[in-house]
């Protein structure tokens, strides 16, 4: 009888340890409370389909979608260290996932999460951010149809990493 009590205590302690470890891992990952319903990272099985908006002609795959009490929250994971503030391009990428969730679910998420290697940012999905995203999408589509498009940066490092460097007449190197 004593060994049954000892076994129950050991199993109960192990269960508590696993619960606390799971909570700590979720916090380290920067995920909100809720159930992960979608994953598109290499460590997990590949997702069946990307999110798609016929209205906006946009498709994408956030790294995670987390189901919370208030709806789905897209999470985009970046491998590098966190900047002081999220990069504008990362914010627009996350906003695109918010737009796709909005289209799929019929209601916009209140926010999305940008998770860097050492820090996570909650980014509010506001009407102003939505408008900025739609303006950016329109600008990109306009540039795709244009004959000549001016370089959109002044950073030599971006040029060095560009696949079109040899053909570009605006290269900074």
C-alpha positions, 0 to 999 in steps of 0.5 A: 500500500505504501508503494502505491502512495509513493508512486502516486506522489511521484507521478503527481509531482512529475505531472506538476513539473510538466505543467509548469514546464509547458507554461514556461515554454509557452511564455518563452515562445511569446505565444498568448494563452489559447490553443495553437490551431495552425503551425507553419514552422519546419519543426512541425508538420506542414500546413495543409493550405495557406490563408487566402483572400480572393478580395485582396488577391493575397495569400500567406502563412503565418508561423502560428495561429493561436485561438484565444477567447477573442478569436485567432491571433497570428504569430510571426516568428523571426530568428534574429534578436529583437530590435528596439521596435519591430521593423516596418516590413515585419509589421506589414507582414504581420498586418497581412496575416491579420487581414487574411484572418479577418477575411477568413473568420469574418472579424479582424483580430485585435492584434498579432504577435511578432516573436524575435529570438529574445522578445515578443511584440504585440502589434495592434491591428488597427484601422490605420495599420490596415489602411497602410497595408492596403496602400502598400499592396496597391503600391507594390502592384503598381510598381510591378506594372511599371517599366522603371521603379526607383530603388526604395532604400539607401542601404548598401548592405541590402544591395549586396544581398540582392539577386538583381545587383548585376542588372541594377543601374541604381546599385549602391556598391 
